[in-house]
């Protein structure tokens, strides 16, 4: 499996912190604008990415970079 360079990945998900409700997600739109958003669930994450970077393959590590614990949300 190839891992993305976090500086090049259009979608970046911050570190998992068990005592935090959200993970910070950063999307680089096709026009180059960077949009940050705290996301608390997979559904919220998917909707945010689809809104700002439609067509992103969320399973492609070259497009989506997880600092750690891919797919995990705290749920506090």
C-alpha positions, 0 to 999 in steps of 0.5 A: 500500500502506498501512503500519501505525502501529507503535504500533497494529499488533498484531504488530511485528517488530524491525529485521533485523540480519545478525549476530543469530540472531533478530528480536524479535517482539512480539504484542499479544493480544486481551486486551491482554497484550503477548508478546515472543518472539525468532524465527529463522524464518518458521515460528517466527514464524507459530507464535508469532503463531498461538498468541497472536493467532489469525486474524491476516492476516500479509500485512496491513500494518495487522496486522503491522508490519515495521521493515524487510526484511519476511519476511527472517530471518538464519539464522545 
